[in-house]
Amino acid sequence: MTSKPGVPADLLRAALAADPARPLLTYYDDATGERVELSAATLANWVAKTANLLQDELSAGRGDRLALLLPAHWQTAAWLLACAATGVVADVGGDPRDADLVVAGPDQLAEARACAGERVALSLRPLGARFPEPPAGFTDYAVAVPGQPDTFDAYDPPGPDDVAIGVGGRDLTGAQVIALARADAAERGLDGDSRLLSTADYAGWPGLSAGLFAPLAAGASVVLCRNSGHLDPAALAARRESERVTHFAD
């Protein structure tokens, strides 16, 4: 991936340069029993493929707004960073009617149909599986993304002053995302040896930061847990021990 200095995609590039094989994002879904572990290299590959899908197949680029209707999930992390690499604004929980394109999970397809532009659907099934029956009017992400190139170069790379994320009714530039992530990492005491377990959703900045951006900014790793209400305290404590968790966010 290439981008100008000071944009959120640089955080992943730094992690990749530091140690491509190190586990970077570990994902649990406690409703399905799914566990997925992504190294920096694996996550970067998903991000590159997703960015190529955005740029070449969906014709999206710098300044376009994407309504991101996805929960805290490892594929959501890939979309957030792919948007950062292309300059597409990831409008988290945004109104599809106001968006140039929309990306939605299975529970929000009806809402996503309000978007007049391109629509992408994610099944959120274990191992990134496709829909058993493709939803009408949507591109199935699991079908479209595997054939995309493994490296990405933006035609019109974003800069630090370009809006990168919309969240909670506020637009954040790339520089603001990095500054906030670094401040959150410092406040939490994260460093390169830290491993943060987050049960927070991606609906607001605190969850986005704890579940992705602050660990990236610190060179740390993250254990992202969805549907953790299914766990009793003893099971959650056991996970923290088995995953060598040093920090916790909910």
C-alpha positions as CSV (number, residue, x, y, z in Angstrom):
1,M,0.0,0.0,0.0
2,T,1.1,3.5,-0.6
3,S,-0.2,6.7,0.9
4,K,1.2,10.1,1.9
5,P,2.7,10.4,5.4
6,G,0.3,10.9,8.3
7,V,-2.7,8.9,7.2
8,P,-4.3,6.0,9.1
9,A,-3.1,3.5,6.5
10,D,0.4,4.3,7.7
11,L,-0.3,2.6,11.0
12,L,-0.7,-0.7,9.4
13,R,2.3,-0.2,7.2
14,A,4.4,0.4,10.3
15,A,3.1,-2.8,11.9
16,L,3.9,-4.7,8.7
17,A,7.5,-3.3,8.6
18,A,8.1,-4.0,12.3
19,D,7.1,-7.7,12.2
20,P,4.9,-9.1,9.4
21,A,4.4,-12.5,11.1
22,R,3.4,-11.2,14.5
23,P,-0.3,-11.7,15.5
24,L,-1.9,-8.3,15.1
25,L,-5.7,-8.9,15.4
26,T,-7.3,-11.9,17.0
27,Y,-11.1,-12.1,16.6
28,Y,-13.7,-14.0,18.7
29,D,-17.4,-14.3,18.0
30,D,-18.8,-15.8,21.2
31,A,-22.2,-16.5,19.5
32,T,-20.7,-18.8,16.9
33,G,-17.4,-20.0,18.6
34,E,-15.3,-18.5,15.8
35,R,-11.7,-17.5,16.4
36,V,-9.6,-15.9,13.7
37,E,-6.0,-14.7,14.1
38,L,-4.5,-12.3,11.6
39,S,-0.8,-11.4,11.4
40,A,0.2,-8.0,10.2
41,A,0.9,-9.5,6.8
42,T,-2.5,-11.3,6.6
43,L,-4.4,-8.2,7.6
44,A,-2.4,-6.1,5.1
45,N,-3.3,-8.6,2.4
46,W,-7.0,-8.3,3.1
47,V,-6.7,-4.5,3.2
48,A,-5.0,-4.4,-0.2
49,K,-7.6,-6.7,-1.8
50,T,-10.4,-4.6,-0.3
51,A,-8.8,-1.4,-1.4
52,N,-8.4,-2.7,-4.9
53,L,-12.1,-3.8,-4.9
54,L,-13.1,-0.3,-3.8
55,Q,-10.9,1.5,-6.3
56,D,-11.1,-0.7,-9.4
57,E,-14.4,-2.6,-9.1
58,L,-16.6,-0.1,-7.3
59,S,-15.0,3.1,-8.8
60,A,-14.7,4.7,-5.3
61,G,-11.9,7.2,-4.5
62,R,-10.7,10.1,-2.4
63,G,-13.6,12.0,-0.9
64,D,-16.4,9.5,-1.6
65,R,-18.5,8.5,1.4
66,L,-19.1,4.9,2.3
67,A,-21.8,4.1,4.8
68,L,-20.2,1.3,6.9
69,L,-22.9,-0.8,8.5
70,L,-20.9,-3.5,10.2
71,P,-20.2,-4.6,13.8
72,A,-16.9,-4.9,15.5
73,H,-15.4,-7.7,13.3
74,W,-12.0,-8.5,11.7
75,Q,-13.5,-7.8,8.2
76,T,-14.7,-4.4,9.4
77,A,-11.1,-3.6,10.4
78,A,-10.0,-4.5,6.9
79,W,-12.7,-2.1,5.4
80,L,-11.7,0.7,7.7
81,L,-8.1,0.5,6.7
82,A,-8.9,0.0,3.0
83,C,-11.0,3.2,3.1
84,A,-8.0,4.9,4.7
85,A,-5.7,3.7,1.9
86,T,-8.0,4.9,-0.9
87,G,-9.2,8.1,0.7
88,V,-12.8,6.9,0.8
89,V,-14.5,8.3,4.0
90,A,-15.7,5.4,6.2
91,D,-18.9,6.8,7.6
92,V,-19.4,4.4,10.5
93,G,-23.1,3.8,10.9
94,G,-23.8,6.4,8.3
95,D,-27.1,6.9,6.5
96,P,-27.0,5.0,3.2
97,R,-29.3,7.6,1.6
98,D,-26.5,10.1,2.0
99,A,-23.7,7.8,0.9
100,D,-22.0,7.2,-2.4
101,L,-21.8,3.5,-1.6
102,V,-22.7,1.2,1.3
103,V,-21.2,-1.9,3.0
104,A,-23.5,-3.9,5.2
105,G,-23.7,-7.0,7.2
106,P,-26.6,-9.5,7.0
107,D,-28.7,-7.7,9.6
108,Q,-28.7,-4.3,7.8
109,L,-29.3,-5.2,4.2
110,A,-32.8,-3.7,4.2
111,E,-31.4,-0.4,5.5
112,A,-28.6,-0.5,3.0
113,R,-30.9,-0.7,0.0
114,A,-31.6,3.0,0.5
115,C,-28.2,3.7,-1.0
116,A,-28.4,4.7,-4.7
117,G,-24.8,3.7,-5.3
118,E,-22.9,0.5,-5.1
119,R,-23.9,-1.9,-2.4
120,V,-21.6,-4.6,-0.9
121,A,-22.8,-7.3,1.5
122,L,-20.8,-9.3,4.0
123,S,-22.2,-12.5,5.4
124,L,-20.0,-12.3,8.6
125,R,-20.0,-16.1,8.6
126,P,-16.9,-17.9,10.0
127,L,-13.8,-17.9,7.8
128,G,-15.2,-15.1,5.7
129,A,-17.6,-17.4,3.9
130,R,-20.0,-16.2,1.2
131,F,-23.8,-16.0,1.5
132,P,-25.6,-19.3,0.8
133,E,-27.8,-17.2,-1.5
134,P,-26.4,-13.9,-2.7
135,P,-28.6,-10.9,-1.7
136,A,-30.2,-9.3,-4.7
137,G,-28.8,-5.9,-5.5
138,F,-25.5,-6.4,-3.6
139,T,-22.0,-7.5,-4.4
140,D,-21.0,-10.4,-2.2
141,Y,-17.7,-9.4,-0.6
142,A,-16.6,-13.0,-0.2
143,V,-17.1,-13.6,-3.9
144,A,-15.6,-10.4,-5.2
145,V,-12.5,-9.9,-3.0
146,P,-10.4,-13.1,-3.4
147,G,-9.5,-12.3,-7.0
148,Q,-8.2,-8.8,-6.3
149,P,-4.5,-8.0,-6.4
150,D,-2.4,-8.5,-3.2
151,T,-0.8,-5.1,-3.4
152,F,-2.4,-1.7,-3.7
153,D,-1.5,1.7,-5.1
154,A,-4.0,4.5,-4.8
155,Y,-4.6,6.5,-8.0
156,D,-5.2,9.6,-5.9
157,P,-3.7,9.0,-2.4
158,P,-5.3,10.7,0.6
159,G,-3.4,13.3,2.7
160,P,-3.5,14.0,6.4
161,D,-6.0,16.8,6.0
162,D,-8.5,14.7,4.1
163,V,-11.5,13.3,6.0
164,A,-10.9,9.7,6.8
165,I,-13.7,8.6,9.2
166,G,-17.1,9.8,10.1
167,V,-18.2,8.6,13.5
168,G,-20.8,9.9,16.0
169,G,-21.8,12.7,13.7
170,R,-18.2,14.0,13.5
171,D,-15.8,13.9,10.6
172,L,-12.1,13.1,11.5
173,T,-9.2,13.8,9.2
174,G,-6.4,11.3,8.8
175,A,-4.2,13.4,11.0
176,Q,-6.9,13.6,13.7
177,V,-7.4,9.8,13.7
178,I,-3.7,9.3,14.2
179,A,-3.4,11.9,16.9
180,L,-6.5,10.6,18.8
181,A,-5.2,7.0,18.5
182,R,-1.8,7.9,19.8
183,A,-3.3,9.9,22.7
184,D,-5.6,7.0,23.6
185,A,-2.7,4.5,23.4
186,A,-0.6,6.7,25.7
187,E,-3.5,7.1,28.2
188,R,-3.9,3.3,28.3
189,G,-0.2,2.8,28.7
190,L,0.1,0.7,25.5
191,D,3.4,-0.1,23.9
192,G,4.9,-2.7,21.5
193,D,4.5,-5.5,24.1
194,S,0.9,-4.8,24.9
195,R,-2.1,-6.9,24.0
196,L,-5.5,-5.3,24.4
197,L,-8.7,-7.2,24.7
198,S,-11.7,-5.2,23.6
199,T,-15.4,-6.1,23.9
200,A,-16.5,-2.6,22.7
201,D,-18.5,-2.2,19.5
202,Y,-17.2,-0.1,16.6
203,A,-20.3,2.2,16.7
204,G,-18.3,5.1,18.3
205,W,-14.7,6.4,18.5
206,P,-13.9,4.7,21.8
207,G,-14.6,1.2,20.4
208,L,-12.8,2.0,17.1
209,S,-9.8,3.2,19.0
210,A,-9.7,0.4,21.5
211,G,-10.5,-2.3,19.0
212,L,-8.1,-1.1,16.2
213,F,-6.5,2.3,16.0
214,A,-4.9,2.7,19.5
215,P,-3.2,-0.7,19.4
216,L,-2.0,0.0,15.9
217,A,-0.6,3.4,16.9
218,A,1.3,1.8,19.8
219,G,2.6,-1.1,17.8
220,A,0.5,-3.4,20.1
221,S,-1.9,-6.1,19.2
222,V,-5.7,-6.5,19.8
223,V,-8.0,-9.3,20.8
224,L,-11.5,-8.2,19.5
225,C,-14.4,-10.0,21.1
226,R,-18.0,-9.8,19.7
227,N,-21.0,-11.1,21.5
228,S,-18.9,-11.5,24.7
229,G,-22.1,-11.3,26.7
230,H,-22.3,-15.1,26.1
231,L,-19.2,-15.5,28.3
232,D,-19.3,-15.8,32.1
233,P,-16.6,-14.0,34.0
234,A,-14.6,-17.1,34.5
235,A,-14.5,-17.8,30.8
236,L,-13.5,-14.2,30.0
237,A,-10.8,-14.4,32.6
238,A,-9.5,-17.6,31.1
239,R,-9.4,-16.0,27.7
240,R,-7.4,-13.1,29.0
241,E,-4.9,-15.5,30.4
242,S,-4.7,-17.7,27.3
243,E,-4.3,-14.7,25.0
244,R,-1.7,-13.1,27.2
245,V,-3.9,-10.0,27.5
246,T,-2.2,-7.0,29.2
247,H,-5.0,-4.4,28.8
248,F,-8.8,-4.5,28.7
249,A,-11.5,-2.2,27.2
250,D,-15.3,-2.6,27.2
